[in-house]
Amino acid sequence: MAESADLRERGRCAYRLRDWADAYALLSSADRESPLEADDLELWVTTAYLTGHDDVGDDLSARACRECADGDPARAARYALRLAILLLLRGEAARSGGWLTRARRLLDHRGGDCAERGYLLVPAAFEHLVEGDPASAEAASAEAAAIAERFSDLDLLALGRLGVGQALVAAGRITPALALLDEVMVAVTADEVSPIFAGIVYCAVIETCQEALDLRRAREWTVALTRWCEAQPDLVPYRGQCMVHRSEIMLVQGVWADALDEARRACESLAGRPAAGAAFYQLAEVHRLRGEFGQAEDAYRQASRWIPQPQPGMALLRMAQGHVDAAAAMLRRALEGAVGFVAPRPAGIEPAPPAAVRSRLLAANVEVMIAAGDLVAARAGVHELVAIADHVGALLLRAMALHATGAIRVAEHDPDAAEVLRRAWRAWQDLDAPYEAARVRVLMGLACRELEDPDSADMEFDAARLVFEQLGAVPDVTRVRAFMRAGPQAGGAGPLTAREVQVLRLVATGMTNRAVAAELFLSEKTVARHVSNIFTKLGVSSRAAATAYAYEHALV
């Protein structure tokens, strides 16, 4: 007994110091000597989850629920409710429902009001959000928060306010949502929330900021989450989600090598869990932008185990491979599944999908439609994207809308394209997004060329090329070199004109005539004529032979 008491005390001390692995091991040993009582059992349950022993945590929660059922049904219900919430977040809806039913039965047997009745509303609010009913989700979450305030339950208060914030974002009411989420995070960073729920809230707030397209907030809270995780080296459950968010931020900020490493670690950490879908999608995005198309496709397929349509990434991969028609079909299907954007609707009516989802699909679709030569469809996508940006007001959305507007104006040979593109470039610069800013500079170069200003065009292309090379954006480097009037690698052009060199460089990347036409804003017939002239001048009869010439003469 003395040894058991010593182990329990050392376990409690380790818990207070947040040495979760030591606390878990010590309390496990203490329980083998003598079964832990309720308070120590609660610490053991917590350390099991925090160190990634989910199955053990589930078993211990069930044991604690049984042991408390007769003497303290409210505490037993709390164990059941926390287990139900954790199971729901892991995607185990049936088991979660079973534990919710048990918790409800325990509370009905106990009778009276208590904080635990508020926890019953948390999974209900989550289900309402999944079903596309933010009004019901907000109502359930607000009621949970009110119960939390009556009983001074800070965990429940954080979960309730989190749910209200998520519901407001889903309904398009961004400003009040973000203010509420900031308040929730104040409680978390002040250690007012228990460790298990603190991690859940951290990740959920960051994801919600991303849905709200508030990149700066998402970045700020991602840094906070990273510090929180690093301060607890033994922590396991939140490492994977933290890595996904960090990788997303790194990718935007242009730290691509680190983004790739972080995405790989996230995939390993989250293997077998539903959250692995986001990790593999992020890994695929990094590979795609780096031009590692085979690895990108493998990762998108892994992501599709949890994400039915890994879009728009997969479509953009197909476009980069020259399969514009396939890309267009993918995005058409994805957009049909996400109904058109509308302003927030009255309670009881199913809302439009989050602006983040539809806007990313629209931005990609504009790019693909321009590549396909369907400027009418591209213009329609721009109009809808601008409407979303005007309604939501997020800087990220404004940058996307200006970028798309500039792209369609270049495709339509609009002389005013340059002014819109300058605004788009400034918006991306304000967001510290070098890759997107460089893509805008490519469009600015094309706009300058339309204005018969080749010197300015080449300066824009060269500035973009330098950024792409620093990032490791291989496909973009190849494309921008094709646009350059007289780059450092054009010396081996031989009998070809500058325009024919541009066409050959793109053909050498595997692009079809249609894709080349879209890239250079020419007709497909004109590209076919250029390809024919290239074959004649070089004395070759196939695209493969022309490609070989391009490589032999350092044109690509």
Sequence and secondary structure as in RCSB ss.txt:
>XXXX:A:sequence
MAESADLRERGRCAYRLRDWADAYALLSSADRESPLEADDLELWVTTAYLTGHDDVGDDLSARACRECADGDPAR
AARYALRLAILLLLRGEAARSGGWLTRARRLLDHRGGDCAERGYLLVPAAFEHLVEGDPASAEAASAEAAAIAER
FSDLDLLALGRLGVGQALVAAGRITPALALLDEVMVAVTADEVSPIFAGIVYCAVIETCQEALDLRRAREWTVAL
TRWCEAQPDLVPYRGQCMVHRSEIMLVQGVWADALDEARRACESLAGRPAAGAAFYQLAEVHRLRGEFGQAEDAY
RQASRWIPQPQPGMALLRMAQGHVDAAAAMLRRALEGAVGFVAPRPAGIEPAPPAAVRSRLLAANVEVMIAAGDL
VAARAGVHELVAIADHVGALLLRAMALHATGAIRVAEHDPDAAEVLRRAWRAWQDLDAPYEAARVRVLMGLACRE
LEDPDSADMEFDAARLVFEQLGAVPDVTRVRAFMRAGPQAGGAGPLTAREVQVLRLVATGMTNRAVAAELFLSEK
TVARHVSNIFTKLGVSSRAAATAYAYEHALV
>XXXX:A:secstr
 HHHHHHHHHHHHHHHTT HHHHHHHHHHHHHHS   HHHHHHHHHHHHHTT HHHHHHHHHHHHHHHTTT HHH
HHHHHHHHHHHHHHTT HHHHHHHHHHHHHHHHHH S  THHHHTHHHHHHHHHHTT HHHHHHHHHHHHHHHHH
HT HHHHHHHHHHHHHHHHHTT HHHHHHHHHHHHHHHHTT S HHHHHHHHHHHHHHHHHTT HHHHHHHHHHH
HHHHHT TT  TTHHHHHHHHHHHHHHHT HHHHHHHHHHHHHHTTTSTTHHHHHHHHHHHHHHHT HHHHHHHH
HHHTTT SS TTHHHHHHHHTT HHHHHHHHHHHHHHS        TTS     HHHHHHHHHHHHHHHHHHT H
HHHHHHHHHHHHHHHHH  HHHHHHHHHHHHHHHHHTT TTHHHHHHHHHHHHHHTT HHHHHHHHHHHHHHHHH
TT HHHHHHHHHHHHHHHHHHT HHHHHHHHHH SS TTGGG TT  HHHHHHHHHHHTT  HHHHHHHHT  HH
HHHHHHHHHHHHHT  SHHHHHHHHHHTT  
